[in-house]
């Protein structure tokens, strides 16, 4: 991966060879279809998608495409991801295999629901603390 911070996801993808570009573009398209309201950004020098918080990141490497759906995203789909190398919050899709787009879409949708639930909890918590504050006055 390049040490220069790319200005956009297009610039990031275009910094790779054509085979890697194709894989990255496939992943990008899949994520954007699964989360059309998500904002596409560069974070930690890689493409990321934000919807009420960060959903997922991805990155290109020599022998694989890294996909980072957080620890919860990996845990929820650990059986389906068992055939891939990975860690607590990441999975590696080998360059010589197709990107599992249906699985990626399900993971992204799961992460969206997770972020929506966190937002709802936060909203309820803020409402409770405001009503408690009003009663104290």
N, C-alpha and C positions, 0 to 999 in steps of 0.2 A: 504494500500500500504506500502511496505517495505521502511525503511529509508536508507538502503544501496543502493548506486548507482550501478546498474547492469553493467557488462562489455559489454554485448551484448543484443540484443533483445531475443535471445534464453534463456539467463540467466534470463532475466526479466520474460518471459512467464513461464519458469520452476519453478519460485518461488511461483506460485499459485497452488491451488488444481486442480484436473483433469478437473472438469467442467468448471472452469474459463479458464484454459489453452486451452480447446477446442474452447471457444468463441474468445479468443485472437488470436489463430492461424487462425480461420476463417477470422477475420478482417484483420490480417496481409496478408494472401493469397490474399484477395480481393484487398487490397491496392497495393500489388506488381504486380498483374495482370493489374490493371488500370494504374499504373505508373511504368512500368518495368525499366525505366532509372533513377528512383529516388534512391537516396542514403539512406540506412537504418542506422539510428543513434540512440543514446540515448541522449536525451536532456530534461532537467528538470526532470531527473530520470524516464523518460518514453520513449517508442519507438516513433520515429519521422521519417518522410520521407522528404528529401530535394531534390528539383529540382528547380534550379534558386531561391533558398530561401526555407524556410520551407513550406511544403504542409499541412500536418496534423500530429497530435499526437494521441495516444490512451493510455488508462490505464485501469487496472483491479481494481475493488472494490468489496466489499462484495455482494452488491445487483445489481450491474450494470457494464457495460463496458462504460467508458467515451471515447467519440470521439471528437476531437478538430480540426475542419477544419477552424478556424478563424471566425471572425464576418461575413466576406463576404460570406463564405461558408454556414453559417447558414442562413443568410439573403436571399441568392439566392434560397434556398430550404425550406424556412420556412413553406410553405403549406404542403409539404411532411413530414416535421419533427414535425408538430403540435401535433401529438399524443404522443410525447416523452417529458420527462422533459428535460430542458436545460437552457442555459443562452446565453448571447451575442455571445460567441465563442465556445459553447460546447453543446453536446447532450448526454443523458444517454440512453443506450440500456439496458433494464431490463434483468437480468439473465434468467428469465423464458420465454423469447421470442427469436425467431431466430434473428440473426444479419441481417438487411436489406441490403444484399450485393449489390443488383442492385442499390439501392439508394446511398450507400457508394461509389461505383465505379463512379457514375455520379458526386458526390461531388468532388472526387479526380481529375477527369478529368477537372472539372470546375476550381479547384484550380491550376492545371497545366497551363491551358490557361491563367488564371489570372496572374500567375508568368511570363509566356512567354511575355504577353503584357507589364508588368512592365519592363522587361528586354529590350524589344524593345524600349519603351519610354526612358529609361535611355540611351540606345545606341544612339538614335537620339539626345537626349539632349547633350551627350558628343561630338557628331559629330558637332553639331551647335556651342558649346562653343569653340571647337578647331578651327573651321573656323573663328569665330569671333576674336579669339586670333591672328590668322595668319594675318588677315586684319589690326589689330592695329599696327603690327610691321613695 
